[in-house]
Amino acid sequence: MYERSARGQGDLAGPEDFPEEWRRRARFRLRADLNDLVRKGQLERHFVFRRGNLYRLSRAGELEAQRLLHLRRDPEGRQQHARDGLVSAASRAAYSPTIGLEAFLGMPQSQVYGESLTLDEVRVAAAFLVERGLATLHEGDAPHSLKALLTLTGVGIQCAESSLSVKDFLMQNGHLPTLWDS
């Protein structure tokens, strides 16, 4: 809504103004999320004849949208998201705590506020996890870097089972942060 308003497309929007994929996948979830944002004071609801309920961002909603857009563009925040996402996705694998980087890029955990992580960001996050002993990376003979498999170590599994982010887990276990960790 914030971006729609910034493009001059008006500040009132209804569910039909949202992307088709949102409406198809999560029709009931979308309505629940809109109602939740109204309760939080981030959206204002307006009834318009023949269109039903339309929504407008409140000032609090505009500030939250700006904060989320900043997080989506923040390189460090994207790296932390990639690390946490890789650990989470690998821990949920069916047979072993392993995830292919290619498979990860197609998962919801690879989305940062609606924007996909890049291959480079995922590779850097995987290297970080390997350096800290949370995972191993098997690239095999595949010439394509997406075919690499990331497997959690015992410590990586402990990290996944904790309710902490990778960064917090490492700090809690005596790892002193460096510029690389921030």
Phi, psi and omega in degrees: 000320179299313180293323178299315180294320180294330178278000179079025180265014181094158183255357175261133180215148176241176181305328180289346178274350180278159180304144181305319182298326177294315183294321182291313186285324191218054182305310182288325179295321180298314179297318179297318179296318178298315178298321178296318179293327175295315179299324180282352180083014181267343176232148172250135180259134178230134177267127179239127181306135181072353177242339181084214182283127173240159186232150177224140176293135172278178177298320177297322178293321177297317179296319178295320178298317178298319179297315181293321176296322176297315179298322180296330182264350184285116182302320181291320178297323178293322178294316178298320178297318180296316179299311181296320180294318178297315180297315181297312182295318180294323182291338181264003180297149188294313188254327178210160182285064184231141176222136173280140180298324178296315179297321181299319182297341178264004183261157178301329181296345180270006179261132176247099180049049175087003180237134182286144170292156177268163176302318180299318179297320180291320178297317179296318179297319179296318179297321177300313181297322178293314180301326182270003177078016180271343184204165169240156181235122179248115181262347177057209180263004184292130179285343183266128186293343178286342183281358180295146178247129178256126179239130178289141173276180176302318179292322177297322177293320176300319179299314180296324182282341176282165178267016185263157170288165178302315181299313181293322178299315180296318180293320180294334182260026171086008177277119180279130182293145174240181176301325181296328185277334192303000000 
